[in-house]
Amino acid sequence: MQTILLVEDNEMNRDMLSRRLIRKGYRVITANDGLQGVELAETERPDLILMDMSLPVMDGWEATRTLKKSAELSVIPIIALTAHAMAGDDQKAFQAGCDDFDTKPVVLDRLLHKMQELLGK
């Protein structure tokens, strides 16, 4: 079973998406902010990270850069998630080290396709 780290500060979004991913057969661990996301990535070594970009404590941009600086953690694919998709946000996400980019509200089929591509399914 593949493990997904969902870094999302909005409780409703976090609960809804984690339940949907669990139903699809994934193990889901969650973090409420970017710093907790980095710490969980270090201890849990998930197969993929879904990273909200607007987070408290440490935003998703900085959390991604931190993870990608680590030799051990840089191999974990990260999909940026943002509700405020502005022109250029996708490029900003790629420059921070994200492997893909998706917008909220999440369209599950689209997100699952991106996840499967990165997980090699």
Biopython code that builds the backbone (N, CA, C, O; Angstrom):
import numpy as np
from Bio.PDB.StructureBuilder import StructureBuilder

atoms = [
    (1, "MET", "N", (0.852, -1.182, 0.000)),
    (1, "MET", "CA", (0.000, 0.000, 0.000)),
    (1, "MET", "C", (0.893, 1.240, 0.000)),
    (1, "MET", "O", (1.797, 1.368, 0.826)),
    (2, "GLN", "N", (0.627, 2.144, -0.934)),
    (2, "GLN", "CA", (1.439, 3.352, -1.035)),
    (2, "GLN", "C", (0.947, 4.418, -0.054)),
    (2, "GLN", "O", (-0.251, 4.567, 0.187)),
    (3, "THR", "N", (1.910, 5.150, 0.499)),
    (3, "THR", "CA", (1.614, 6.162, 1.506)),
    (3, "THR", "C", (1.668, 7.551, 0.883)),
    (3, "THR", "O", (2.621, 7.914, 0.194)),
    (4, "ILE", "N", (0.614, 8.312, 1.150)),
    (4, "ILE", "CA", (0.506, 9.689, 0.679)),
    (4, "ILE", "C", (0.543, 10.601, 1.897)),
    (4, "ILE", "O", (-0.199, 10.399, 2.858)),
    (5, "LEU", "N", (1.416, 11.613, 1.849)),
    (5, "LEU", "CA", (1.425, 12.652, 2.870)),
    (5, "LEU", "C", (0.634, 13.827, 2.318)),
    (5, "LEU", "O", (1.007, 14.415, 1.303)),
    (6, "LEU", "N", (-0.454, 14.162, 2.988)),
    (6, "LEU", "CA", (-1.306, 15.276, 2.608)),
    (6, "LEU", "C", (-1.032, 16.431, 3.566)),
    (6, "LEU", "O", (-1.340, 16.349, 4.755)),
    (7, "VAL", "N", (-0.453, 17.506, 3.040)),
    (7, "VAL", "CA", (-0.138, 18.684, 3.850)),
    (7, "VAL", "C", (-1.172, 19.742, 3.509)),
    (7, "VAL", "O", (-1.113, 20.356, 2.444)),
    (8, "GLU", "N", (-2.118, 19.953, 4.413)),
    (8, "GLU", "CA", (-3.285, 20.817, 4.156)),
    (8, "GLU", "C", (-3.759, 21.391, 5.485)),
    (8, "GLU", "O", (-4.012, 20.638, 6.425)),
    (9, "ASP", "N", (-3.882, 22.708, 5.577)),
    (9, "ASP", "CA", (-4.292, 23.331, 6.835)),
    (9, "ASP", "C", (-5.804, 23.417, 7.002)),
    (9, "ASP", "O", (-6.287, 23.565, 8.125)),
    (10, "ASN", "N", (-6.554, 23.329, 5.920)),
    (10, "ASN", "CA", (-8.009, 23.404, 6.013)),
    (10, "ASN", "C", (-8.548, 22.026, 6.395)),
    (10, "ASN", "O", (-8.432, 21.068, 5.632)),
    (11, "GLU", "N", (-9.131, 21.945, 7.577)),
    (11, "GLU", "CA", (-9.577, 20.655, 8.110)),
    (11, "GLU", "C", (-10.598, 19.967, 7.209)),
    (11, "GLU", "O", (-10.530, 18.754, 7.010)),
    (12, "MET", "N", (-11.532, 20.724, 6.671)),
    (12, "MET", "CA", (-12.551, 20.126, 5.812)),
    (12, "MET", "C", (-11.913, 19.555, 4.541)),
    (12, "MET", "O", (-12.221, 18.430, 4.148)),
    (13, "ASN", "N", (-11.032, 20.316, 3.899)),
    (13, "ASN", "CA", (-10.344, 19.822, 2.704)),
    (13, "ASN", "C", (-9.493, 18.597, 3.022)),
    (13, "ASN", "O", (-9.483, 17.623, 2.270)),
    (14, "ARG", "N", (-8.777, 18.658, 4.150)),
    (14, "ARG", "CA", (-7.900, 17.564, 4.556)),
    (14, "ARG", "C", (-8.700, 16.283, 4.789)),
    (14, "ARG", "O", (-8.325, 15.213, 4.310)),
    (15, "ASP", "N", (-9.789, 16.402, 5.517)),
    (15, "ASP", "CA", (-10.597, 15.218, 5.824)),
    (15, "ASP", "C", (-11.253, 14.640, 4.578)),
    (15, "ASP", "O", (-11.258, 13.425, 4.378)),
    (16, "MET", "N", (-11.810, 15.521, 3.736)),
    (16, "MET", "CA", (-12.490, 15.045, 2.533)),
    (16, "MET", "C", (-11.521, 14.331, 1.597)),
    (16, "MET", "O", (-11.807, 13.231, 1.124)),
    (17, "LEU", "N", (-10.377, 14.953, 1.328)),
    (17, "LEU", "CA", (-9.432, 14.363, 0.388)),
    (17, "LEU", "C", (-8.804, 13.098, 0.966)),
    (17, "LEU", "O", (-8.619, 12.120, 0.242)),
    (18, "SER", "N", (-8.479, 13.100, 2.242)),
    (18, "SER", "CA", (-7.876, 11.893, 2.815)),
    (18, "SER", "C", (-8.860, 10.718, 2.779)),
    (18, "SER", "O", (-8.455, 9.592, 2.491)),
    (19, "ARG", "N", (-10.127, 10.960, 3.063)),
    (19, "ARG", "CA", (-11.127, 9.874, 2.984)),
    (19, "ARG", "C", (-11.237, 9.327, 1.571)),
    (19, "ARG", "O", (-11.330, 8.114, 1.378)),
    (20, "ARG", "N", (-11.226, 10.209, 0.586)),
    (20, "ARG", "CA", (-11.348, 9.772, -0.810)),
    (20, "ARG", "C", (-10.119, 8.964, -1.242)),
    (20, "ARG", "O", (-10.247, 7.980, -1.969)),
    (21, "LEU", "N", (-8.935, 9.379, -0.795)),
    (21, "LEU", "CA", (-7.714, 8.643, -1.142)),
    (21, "LEU", "C", (-7.655, 7.296, -0.444)),
    (21, "LEU", "O", (-7.199, 6.313, -1.029)),
    (22, "ILE", "N", (-8.110, 7.242, 0.795)),
    (22, "ILE", "CA", (-8.155, 5.965, 1.525)),
    (22, "ILE", "C", (-9.074, 4.985, 0.803)),
    (22, "ILE", "O", (-8.751, 3.805, 0.673)),
    (23, "ARG", "N", (-10.228, 5.482, 0.331)),
    (23, "ARG", "CA", (-11.158, 4.615, -0.416)),
    (23, "ARG", "C", (-10.526, 4.092, -1.705)),
    (23, "ARG", "O", (-10.909, 3.032, -2.200)),
    (24, "LYS", "N", (-9.561, 4.831, -2.246)),
    (24, "LYS", "CA", (-8.863, 4.403, -3.459)),
    (24, "LYS", "C", (-7.680, 3.482, -3.152)),
    (24, "LYS", "O", (-6.955, 3.079, -4.062)),
    (25, "GLY", "N", (-7.484, 3.150, -1.879)),
    (25, "GLY", "CA", (-6.470, 2.172, -1.521)),
    (25, "GLY", "C", (-5.141, 2.721, -1.033)),
    (25, "GLY", "O", (-4.180, 1.965, -0.882)),
    (26, "TYR", "N", (-5.068, 4.016, -0.784)),
    (26, "TYR", "CA", (-3.833, 4.606, -0.287)),
    (26, "TYR", "C", (-3.843, 4.698, 1.236)),
    (26, "TYR", "O", (-4.901, 4.810, 1.854)),
    (27, "ARG", "N", (-2.681, 4.649, 1.819)),
    (27, "ARG", "CA", (-2.497, 4.992, 3.230)),
    (27, "ARG", "C", (-2.220, 6.488, 3.250)),
    (27, "ARG", "O", (-1.346, 6.965, 2.526)),
    (28, "VAL", "N", (-2.952, 7.232, 4.068)),
    (28, "VAL", "CA", (-2.823, 8.687, 4.081)),
    (28, "VAL", "C", (-2.406, 9.147, 5.475)),
    (28, "VAL", "O", (-3.024, 8.794, 6.480)),
    (29, "ILE", "N", (-1.340, 9.947, 5.503)),
    (29, "ILE", "CA", (-0.961, 10.641, 6.736)),
    (29, "ILE", "C", (-1.122, 12.125, 6.455)),
    (29, "ILE", "O", (-0.954, 12.565, 5.317)),
    (30, "THR", "N", (-1.448, 12.902, 7.483)),
    (30, "THR", "CA", (-1.747, 14.312, 7.253)),
    (30, "THR", "C", (-0.898, 15.206, 8.143)),
    (30, "THR", "O", (-0.485, 14.834, 9.241)),
    (31, "ALA", "N", (-0.657, 16.397, 7.620)),
    (31, "ALA", "CA", (0.020, 17.454, 8.360)),
    (31, "ALA", "C", (-0.799, 18.727, 8.200)),
    (31, "ALA", "O", (-1.429, 18.949, 7.166)),
    (32, "ASN", "N", (-0.783, 19.561, 9.238)),
    (32, "ASN", "CA", (-1.575, 20.788, 9.252)),
    (32, "ASN", "C", (-0.807, 22.019, 8.773)),
    (32, "ASN", "O", (-1.410, 23.045, 8.460)),
    (33, "ASP", "N", (0.514, 21.920, 8.716)),
    (33, "ASP", "CA", (1.322, 23.055, 8.277)),
    (33, "ASP", "C", (2.594, 22.539, 7.607)),
    (33, "ASP", "O", (2.893, 21.346, 7.661)),
    (34, "GLY", "N", (3.333, 23.438, 6.982)),
    (34, "GLY", "CA", (4.514, 23.041, 6.225)),
    (34, "GLY", "C", (5.610, 22.428, 7.070)),
    (34, "GLY", "O", (6.250, 21.464, 6.650)),
    (35, "LEU", "N", (5.836, 22.974, 8.257)),
    (35, "LEU", "CA", (6.885, 22.432, 9.128)),
    (35, "LEU", "C", (6.544, 21.010, 9.552)),
    (35, "LEU", "O", (7.405, 20.130, 9.518)),
    (36, "GLN", "N", (5.307, 20.780, 9.948)),
    (36, "GLN", "CA", (4.879, 19.427, 10.305)),
    (36, "GLN", "C", (4.976, 18.505, 9.098)),
    (36, "GLN", "O", (5.311, 17.330, 9.247)),
    (37, "GLY", "N", (4.690, 19.014, 7.915)),
    (37, "GLY", "CA", (4.821, 18.221, 6.698)),
    (37, "GLY", "C", (6.250, 17.768, 6.460)),
    (37, "GLY", "O", (6.490, 16.610, 6.119)),
    (38, "VAL", "N", (7.207, 18.686, 6.641)),
    (38, "VAL", "CA", (8.619, 18.337, 6.481)),
    (38, "VAL", "C", (9.020, 17.281, 7.521)),
    (38, "VAL", "O", (9.701, 16.309, 7.192)),
    (39, "GLU", "N", (8.600, 17.473, 8.756)),
    (39, "GLU", "CA", (8.942, 16.526, 9.821)),
    (39, "GLU", "C", (8.351, 15.147, 9.545)),
    (39, "GLU", "O", (9.033, 14.140, 9.734)),
    (40, "LEU", "N", (7.098, 15.083, 9.103)),
    (40, "LEU", "CA", (6.480, 13.794, 8.791)),
    (40, "LEU", "C", (7.135, 13.137, 7.578)),
    (40, "LEU", "O", (7.269, 11.914, 7.538)),
    (41, "ALA", "N", (7.539, 13.927, 6.600)),
    (41, "ALA", "CA", (8.237, 13.366, 5.439)),
    (41, "ALA", "C", (9.547, 12.711, 5.887)),
    (41, "ALA", "O", (9.923, 11.656, 5.376)),
    (42, "GLU", "N", (10.237, 13.338, 6.839)),
    (42, "GLU", "CA", (11.496, 12.789, 7.337)),
    (42, "GLU", "C", (11.287, 11.475, 8.080)),
    (42, "GLU", "O", (12.083, 10.547, 7.933)),
    (43, "THR", "N", (10.227, 11.387, 8.875)),
    (43, "THR", "CA", (10.021, 10.183, 9.695)),
    (43, "THR", "C", (9.245, 9.093, 8.973)),
    (43, "THR", "O", (9.503, 7.909, 9.189)),
    (44, "GLU", "N", (8.299, 9.471, 8.116)),
    (44, "GLU", "CA", (7.415, 8.491, 7.484)),
    (44, "GLU", "C", (7.866, 8.053, 6.095)),
    (44, "GLU", "O", (7.498, 6.968, 5.645)),
    (45, "ARG", "N", (8.652, 8.873, 5.411)),
    (45, "ARG", "CA", (9.106, 8.590, 4.042)),
    (45, "ARG", "C", (7.953, 8.172, 3.128)),
    (45, "ARG", "O", (7.936, 7.047, 2.630)),
    (46, "PRO", "N", (6.984, 9.075, 2.905)),
    (46, "PRO", "CA", (5.839, 8.729, 2.048)),
    (46, "PRO", "C", (6.272, 8.497, 0.608)),
    (46, "PRO", "O", (7.365, 8.888, 0.199)),
    (47, "ASP", "N", (5.402, 7.859, -0.145)),
    (47, "ASP", "CA", (5.656, 7.621, -1.560)),
    (47, "ASP", "C", (5.394, 8.865, -2.403)),
    (47, "ASP", "O", (5.962, 9.020, -3.484)),
    (48, "LEU", "N", (4.521, 9.759, -1.900)),
    (48, "LEU", "CA", (4.163, 10.971, -2.631)),
    (48, "LEU", "C", (3.628, 11.985, -1.638)),
    (48, "LEU", "O", (3.040, 11.614, -0.622)),
    (49, "ILE", "N", (3.831, 13.269, -1.927)),
    (49, "ILE", "CA", (3.339, 14.342, -1.068)),
    (49, "ILE", "C", (2.399, 15.236, -1.869)),
    (49, "ILE", "O", (2.719, 15.668, -2.977)),
    (50, "LEU", "N", (1.233, 15.503, -1.283)),
    (50, "LEU", "CA", (0.306, 16.500, -1.806)),
    (50, "LEU", "C", (0.464, 17.729, -0.929)),
    (50, "LEU", "O", (0.123, 17.693, 0.253)),
    (51, "MET", "N", (0.978, 18.820, -1.494)),
    (51, "MET", "CA", (1.382, 19.987, -0.716)),
    (51, "MET", "C", (0.533, 21.213, -1.046)),
    (51, "MET", "O", (0.627, 21.778, -2.136)),
    (52, "ASP", "N", (-0.298, 21.611, -0.082)),
    (52, "ASP", "CA", (-0.982, 22.896, -0.216)),
    (52, "ASP", "C", (0.102, 23.970, -0.181)),
    (52, "ASP", "O", (1.094, 23.816, 0.533)),
    (53, "MET", "N", (-0.063, 25.027, -0.918)),
    (53, "MET", "CA", (0.962, 26.072, -0.971)),
    (53, "MET", "C", (0.744, 27.172, 0.058)),
    (53, "MET", "O", (1.699, 27.818, 0.489)),
    (54, "SER", "N", (-0.511, 27.388, 0.453)),
    (54, "SER", "CA", (-0.834, 28.426, 1.449)),
    (54, "SER", "C", (-0.997, 27.773, 2.810)),
    (54, "SER", "O", (-2.091, 27.351, 3.188)),
    (55, "LEU", "N", (0.106, 27.699, 3.539)),
    (55, "LEU", "CA", (0.116, 27.007, 4.827)),
    (55, "LEU", "C", (0.655, 27.915, 5.928)),
    (55, "LEU", "O", (1.451, 28.813, 5.655)),
    (56, "PRO", "N", (0.225, 27.688, 7.172)),
    (56, "PRO", "CA", (0.818, 28.433, 8.283)),
    (56, "PRO", "C", (2.184, 27.845, 8.675)),
    (56, "PRO", "O", (2.574, 26.782, 8.194)),
    (57, "VAL", "N", (2.877, 28.532, 9.526)),
    (57, "VAL", "CA", (4.181, 28.180, 10.089)),
    (57, "VAL", "C", (5.267, 28.204, 9.008)),
    (57, "VAL", "O", (6.181, 29.026, 9.069)),
    (58, "MET", "N", (5.171, 27.319, 8.031)),
    (58, "MET", "CA", (6.067, 27.299, 6.871)),
    (58, "MET", "C", (5.178, 27.044, 5.665)),
    (58, "MET", "O", (4.469, 26.038, 5.618)),
    (59, "ASP", "N", (5.209, 27.953, 4.680)),
    (59, "ASP", "CA", (4.323, 27.770, 3.531)),
    (59, "ASP", "C", (4.785, 26.600, 2.663)),
    (59, "ASP", "O", (5.886, 26.079, 2.838)),
    (60, "GLY", "N", (3.939, 26.202, 1.740)),
    (60, "GLY", "CA", (4.231, 25.052, 0.898)),
    (60, "GLY", "C", (5.427, 25.251, -0.008)),
    (60, "GLY", "O", (6.123, 24.293, -0.344)),
    (61, "TRP", "N", (5.673, 26.504, -0.409)),
    (61, "TRP", "CA", (6.826, 26.794, -1.262)),
    (61, "TRP", "C", (8.117, 26.480, -0.502)),
    (61, "TRP", "O", (9.005, 25.803, -1.019)),
    (62, "GLU", "N", (8.207, 26.985, 0.735)),
    (62, "GLU", "CA", (9.423, 26.774, 1.534)),
    (62, "GLU", "C", (9.542, 25.311, 1.954)),
    (62, "GLU", "O", (10.642, 24.759, 1.953)),
    (63, "ALA", "N", (8.431, 24.680, 2.311)),
    (63, "ALA", "CA", (8.466, 23.259, 2.699)),
    (63, "ALA", "C", (8.980, 22.412, 1.534)),
    (63, "ALA", "O", (9.779, 21.497, 1.731)),
    (64, "THR", "N", (8.520, 22.718, 0.328)),
    (64, "THR", "CA", (8.979, 21.974, -0.850)),
    (64, "THR", "C", (10.471, 22.181, -1.068)),
    (64, "THR", "O", (11.207, 21.219, -1.290)),
    (65, "ARG", "N", (10.924, 23.435, -1.007)),
    (65, "ARG", "CA", (12.355, 23.705, -1.183)),
    (65, "ARG", "C", (13.190, 22.974, -0.141)),
    (65, "ARG", "O", (14.258, 22.449, -0.454)),
    (66, "THR", "N", (12.705, 22.940, 1.101)),
    (66, "THR", "CA", (13.409, 22.242, 2.178)),
    (66, "THR", "C", (13.510, 20.751, 1.882)),
    (66, "THR", "O", (14.577, 20.157, 2.037)),
    (67, "LEU", "N", (12.406, 20.146, 1.457)),
    (67, "LEU", "CA", (12.405, 18.714, 1.158)),
    (67, "LEU", "C", (13.316, 18.388, -0.017)),
    (67, "LEU", "O", (14.019, 17.378, 0.006)),
    (68, "LYS", "N", (13.311, 19.228, -1.034)),
    (68, "LYS", "CA", (14.102, 18.954, -2.236)),
    (68, "LYS", "C", (15.602, 19.180, -2.022)),
    (68, "LYS", "O", (16.417, 18.734, -2.830)),
    (69, "LYS", "N", (15.968, 19.869, -0.937)),
    (69, "LYS", "CA", (17.390, 20.050, -0.604)),
    (69, "LYS", "C", (17.990, 18.798, 0.032)),
    (69, "LYS", "O", (19.209, 18.629, 0.040)),
    (70, "SER", "N", (17.146, 17.927, 0.561)),
    (70, "SER", "CA", (17.598, 16.720, 1.235)),
    (70, "SER", "C", (17.808, 15.594, 0.225)),
    (70, "SER", "O", (16.909, 15.279, -0.555)),
    (71, "ALA", "N", (18.986, 14.993, 0.241)),
    (71, "ALA", "CA", (19.281, 13.904, -0.704)),
    (71, "ALA", "C", (18.289, 12.756, -0.546)),
    (71, "ALA", "O", (17.856, 12.174, -1.541)),
    (72, "GLU", "N", (17.928, 12.425, 0.687)),
    (72, "GLU", "CA", (17.027, 11.297, 0.932)),
    (72, "GLU", "C", (15.584, 11.622, 0.561)),
    (72, "GLU", "O", (14.859, 10.761, 0.062)),
    (73, "LEU", "N", (15.170, 12.858, 0.802)),
    (73, "LEU", "CA", (13.764, 13.220, 0.603)),
    (73, "LEU", "C", (13.475, 13.798, -0.773)),
    (73, "LEU", "O", (12.316, 13.863, -1.185)),
    (74, "SER", "N", (14.503, 14.216, -1.485)),
    (74, "SER", "CA", (14.300, 14.872, -2.775)),
    (74, "SER", "C", (13.688, 13.945, -3.822)),
    (74, "SER", "O", (13.145, 14.410, -4.824)),
    (75, "VAL", "N", (13.775, 12.635, -3.591)),
    (75, "VAL", "CA", (13.218, 11.678, -4.553)),
    (75, "VAL", "C", (11.705, 11.505, -4.405)),
    (75, "VAL", "O", (11.062, 10.902, -5.264)),
    (76, "ILE", "N", (11.137, 12.032, -3.320)),
    (76, "ILE", "CA", (9.692, 11.903, -3.103)),
    (76, "ILE", "C", (8.974, 12.904, -4.006)),
    (76, "ILE", "O", (9.213, 14.106, -3.897)),
    (77, "PRO", "N", (8.102, 12.432, -4.894)),
    (77, "PRO", "CA", (7.364, 13.368, -5.756)),
    (77, "PRO", "C", (6.417, 14.244, -4.942)),
    (77, "PRO", "O", (5.789, 13.787, -3.987)),
    (78, "ILE", "N", (6.329, 15.506, -5.339)),
    (78, "ILE", "CA", (5.448, 16.462, -4.668)),
    (78, "ILE", "C", (4.521, 17.085, -5.707)),
    (78, "ILE", "O", (4.966, 17.577, -6.744)),
    (79, "ILE", "N", (3.221, 17.053, -5.407)),
    (79, "ILE", "CA", (2.233, 17.738, -6.232)),
    (79, "ILE", "C", (1.759, 18.963, -5.448)),
    (79, "ILE", "O", (1.225, 18.840, -4.346)),
    (80, "ALA", "N", (1.962, 20.140, -6.033)),
    (80, "ALA", "CA", (1.487, 21.375, -5.426)),
    (80, "ALA", "C", (-0.024, 21.471, -5.600)),
    (80, "ALA", "O", (-0.553, 21.174, -6.672)),
    (81, "LEU", "N", (-0.714, 21.887, -4.543)),
    (81, "LEU", "CA", (-2.153, 22.125, -4.600)),
    (81, "LEU", "C", (-2.404, 23.568, -4.198)),
    (81, "LEU", "O", (-1.908, 24.019, -3.166)),
    (82, "THR", "N", (-3.169, 24.296, -5.002)),
    (82, "THR", "CA", (-3.484, 25.673, -4.636)),
    (82, "THR", "C", (-4.889, 26.051, -5.067)),
    (82, "THR", "O", (-5.356, 25.669, -6.141)),
    (83, "ALA", "N", (-5.547, 26.805, -4.211)),
    (83, "ALA", "CA", (-6.897, 27.285, -4.509)),
    (83, "ALA", "C", (-6.849, 28.609, -5.255)),
    (83, "ALA", "O", (-7.822, 29.001, -5.899)),
    (84, "HIS", "N", (-5.729, 29.291, -5.170)),
    (84, "HIS", "CA", (-5.616, 30.621, -5.764)),
    (84, "HIS", "C", (-4.680, 30.570, -6.958)),
    (84, "HIS", "O", (-3.656, 31.252, -6.989)),
    (85, "ALA", "N", (-5.037, 29.765, -7.927)),
    (85, "ALA", "CA", (-4.163, 29.565, -9.087)),
    (85, "ALA", "C", (-4.102, 30.847, -9.911)),
    (85, "ALA", "O", (-5.075, 31.259, -10.542)),
    (86, "MET", "N", (-2.948, 31.446, -9.879)),
    (86, "MET", "CA", (-2.690, 32.647, -10.662)),
    (86, "MET", "C", (-1.780, 32.263, -11.830)),
    (86, "MET", "O", (-1.095, 31.240, -11.786)),
    (87, "ALA", "N", (-1.782, 33.075, -12.851)),
    (87, "ALA", "CA", (-0.878, 32.824, -13.972)),
    (87, "ALA", "C", (0.544, 32.770, -13.437)),
    (87, "ALA", "O", (0.983, 33.668, -12.718)),
    (88, "GLY", "N", (1.251, 31.726, -13.790)),
    (88, "GLY", "CA", (2.630, 31.573, -13.344)),
    (88, "GLY", "C", (2.805, 30.756, -12.079)),
    (88, "GLY", "O", (3.931, 30.396, -11.734)),
    (89, "ASP", "N", (1.711, 30.451, -11.371)),
    (89, "ASP", "CA", (1.836, 29.644, -10.153)),
    (89, "ASP", "C", (2.387, 28.255, -10.450)),
    (89, "ASP", "O", (3.137, 27.697, -9.650)),
    (90, "ASP", "N", (2.018, 27.697, -11.598)),
    (90, "ASP", "CA", (2.544, 26.379, -11.937)),
    (90, "ASP", "C", (4.062, 26.449, -12.105)),
    (90, "ASP", "O", (4.778, 25.563, -11.638)),
    (91, "GLN", "N", (4.556, 27.498, -12.769)),
    (91, "GLN", "CA", (6.003, 27.638, -12.937)),
    (91, "GLN", "C", (6.695, 27.890, -11.605)),
    (91, "GLN", "O", (7.797, 27.393, -11.371)),
    (92, "LYS", "N", (6.051, 28.660, -10.731)),
    (92, "LYS", "CA", (6.591, 28.911, -9.398)),
    (92, "LYS", "C", (6.702, 27.594, -8.626)),
    (92, "LYS", "O", (7.677, 27.364, -7.910)),
    (93, "ALA", "N", (5.691, 26.735, -8.781)),
    (93, "ALA", "CA", (5.709, 25.433, -8.109)),
    (93, "ALA", "C", (6.849, 24.566, -8.639)),
    (93, "ALA", "O", (7.550, 23.917, -7.863)),
    (94, "PHE", "N", (7.031, 24.553, -9.943)),
    (94, "PHE", "CA", (8.120, 23.756, -10.524)),
    (94, "PHE", "C", (9.475, 24.304, -10.092)),
    (94, "PHE", "O", (10.393, 23.529, -9.822)),
    (95, "GLN", "N", (9.615, 25.617, -10.022)),
    (95, "GLN", "CA", (10.871, 26.217, -9.583)),
    (95, "GLN", "C", (11.172, 25.896, -8.125)),
    (95, "GLN", "O", (12.337, 25.784, -7.744)),
    (96, "ALA", "N", (10.129, 25.747, -7.302)),
    (96, "ALA", "CA", (10.320, 25.380, -5.896)),
    (96, "ALA", "C", (10.716, 23.914, -5.757)),
    (96, "ALA", "O", (11.229, 23.503, -4.716)),
    (97, "GLY", "N", (10.475, 23.116, -6.819)),
    (97, "GLY", "CA", (10.846, 21.706, -6.778)),
    (97, "GLY", "C", (9.686, 20.739, -6.903)),
    (97, "GLY", "O", (9.885, 19.525, -6.857)),
    (98, "CYS", "N", (8.465, 21.261, -7.060)),
    (98, "CYS", "CA", (7.316, 20.375, -7.213)),
    (98, "CYS", "C", (7.423, 19.605, -8.530)),
    (98, "CYS", "O", (7.968, 20.098, -9.518)),
    (99, "ASP", "N", (6.893, 18.394, -8.514)),
    (99, "ASP", "CA", (6.920, 17.539, -9.695)),
    (99, "ASP", "C", (5.685, 17.703, -10.555)),
    (99, "ASP", "O", (5.690, 17.353, -11.735)),
    (100, "ASP", "N", (4.618, 18.241, -9.959)),
    (100, "ASP", "CA", (3.392, 18.519, -10.700)),
    (100, "ASP", "C", (2.610, 19.559, -9.923)),
    (100, "ASP", "O", (3.008, 19.963, -8.831)),
    (101, "PHE", "N", (1.493, 19.992, -10.494)),
    (101, "PHE", "CA", (0.713, 21.107, -9.978)),
    (101, "PHE", "C", (-0.752, 20.808, -10.239)),
    (101, "PHE", "O", (-1.110, 20.333, -11.317)),
    (102, "ASP", "N", (-1.606, 21.087, -9.249)),
    (102, "ASP", "CA", (-3.042, 20.929, -9.461)),
    (102, "ASP", "C", (-3.772, 22.019, -8.685)),
    (102, "ASP", "O", (-3.251, 22.574, -7.718)),
    (103, "THR", "N", (-4.983, 22.309, -9.130)),
    (103, "THR", "CA", (-5.759, 23.372, -8.507)),
    (103, "THR", "C", (-6.867, 22.795, -7.633)),
    (103, "THR", "O", (-7.294, 21.653, -7.800)),
    (104, "LYS", "N", (-7.314, 23.625, -6.698)),
    (104, "LYS", "CA", (-8.463, 23.300, -5.868)),
    (104, "LYS", "C", (-9.625, 24.152, -6.363)),
    (104, "LYS", "O", (-9.404, 25.254, -6.865)),
    (105, "PRO", "N", (-10.838, 23.674, -6.237)),
    (105, "PRO", "CA", (-11.176, 22.389, -5.622)),
    (105, "PRO", "C", (-10.629, 21.221, -6.447)),
    (105, "PRO", "O", (-10.577, 21.254, -7.677)),
    (106, "VAL", "N", (-10.233, 20.208, -5.713)),
    (106, "VAL", "CA", (-9.614, 19.032, -6.321)),
    (106, "VAL", "C", (-10.634, 18.278, -7.171)),
    (106, "VAL", "O", (-11.748, 17.998, -6.729)),
    (107, "VAL", "N", (-10.235, 17.962, -8.383)),
    (107, "VAL", "CA", (-10.994, 17.050, -9.237)),
    (107, "VAL", "C", (-10.285, 15.705, -9.073)),
    (107, "VAL", "O", (-9.189, 15.508, -9.596)),
    (108, "LEU", "N", (-10.916, 14.784, -8.346)),
    (108, "LEU", "CA", (-10.237, 13.561, -7.922)),
    (108, "LEU", "C", (-9.654, 12.772, -9.082)),
    (108, "LEU", "O", (-8.506, 12.336, -8.997)),
    (109, "ASP", "N", (-10.397, 12.571, -10.156)),
    (109, "ASP", "CA", (-9.871, 11.781, -11.276)),
    (109, "ASP", "C", (-8.610, 12.406, -11.868)),
    (109, "ASP", "O", (-7.655, 11.704, -12.198)),
    (110, "ARG", "N", (-8.616, 13.724, -11.998)),
    (110, "ARG", "CA", (-7.441, 14.424, -12.535)),
    (110, "ARG", "C", (-6.244, 14.274, -11.586)),
    (110, "ARG", "O", (-5.125, 14.002, -12.021)),
    (111, "LEU", "N", (-6.495, 14.455, -10.290)),
    (111, "LEU", "CA", (-5.419, 14.332, -9.305)),
    (111, "LEU", "C", (-4.897, 12.898, -9.249)),
    (111, "LEU", "O", (-3.685, 12.691, -9.188)),
    (112, "LEU", "N", (-5.774, 11.921, -9.267)),
    (112, "LEU", "CA", (-5.344, 10.518, -9.245)),
    (112, "LEU", "C", (-4.482, 10.180, -10.458)),
    (112, "LEU", "O", (-3.506, 9.438, -10.342)),
    (113, "HIS", "N", (-4.838, 10.720, -11.613)),
    (113, "HIS", "CA", (-4.037, 10.487, -12.818)),
    (113, "HIS", "C", (-2.620, 11.039, -12.627)),
    (113, "HIS", "O", (-1.642, 10.370, -12.961)),
    (114, "LYS", "N", (-2.514, 12.235, -12.101)),
    (114, "LYS", "CA", (-1.203, 12.835, -11.858)),
    (114, "LYS", "C", (-0.421, 12.027, -10.821)),
    (114, "LYS", "O", (0.781, 11.810, -10.974)),
    (115, "MET", "N", (-1.099, 11.591, -9.783)),
    (115, "MET", "CA", (-0.448, 10.779, -8.753)),
    (115, "MET", "C", (0.077, 9.480, -9.349)),
    (115, "MET", "O", (1.220, 9.100, -9.099)),
    (116, "GLN", "N", (-0.746, 8.800, -10.131)),
    (116, "GLN", "CA", (-0.350, 7.521, -10.722)),
    (116, "GLN", "C", (0.822, 7.693, -11.667)),
    (116, "GLN", "O", (1.701, 6.832, -11.722)),
    (117, "GLU", "N", (0.853, 8.799, -12.420)),
    (117, "GLU", "CA", (1.989, 9.066, -13.299)),
    (117, "GLU", "C", (3.277, 9.167, -12.496)),
    (117, "GLU", "O", (4.300, 8.605, -12.886)),
    (118, "LEU", "N", (3.231, 9.879, -11.380)),
    (118, "LEU", "CA", (4.423, 10.074, -10.563)),
    (118, "LEU", "C", (4.811, 8.828, -9.767)),
    (118, "LEU", "O", (5.984, 8.615, -9.461)),
    (119, "LEU", "N", (3.820, 8.017, -9.440)),
    (119, "LEU", "CA", (4.091, 6.790, -8.691)),
    (119, "LEU", "C", (4.445, 5.615, -9.596)),
    (119, "LEU", "O", (4.758, 4.526, -9.114)),
    (120, "GLY", "N", (4.396, 5.836, -10.899)),
    (120, "GLY", "CA", (4.780, 4.787, -11.836)),
    (120, "GLY", "C", (3.752, 3.700, -12.017)),
    (120, "GLY", "O", (4.097, 2.568, -12.357)),
    (121, "LYS", "N", (2.485, 4.028, -11.793)),
    (121, "LYS", "CA", (1.423, 3.032, -11.962)),
    (121, "LYS", "C", (0.882, 3.061, -13.358)),
    (121, "LYS", "O", (-0.020, 2.290, -13.687)),
]
sb = StructureBuilder()
sb.init_structure("model")
sb.init_model(0)
sb.init_chain("A")
sb.init_seg("    ")
for serial, (resi, resn, name, xyz) in enumerate(atoms, 1):
    if name == "N":
        sb.init_residue(resn, " ", resi, " ")
    sb.init_atom(name, np.array(xyz, "f"), 0.0, 1.0, " ", f" {name:<3s}", serial, name[0])
structure = sb.get_structure()
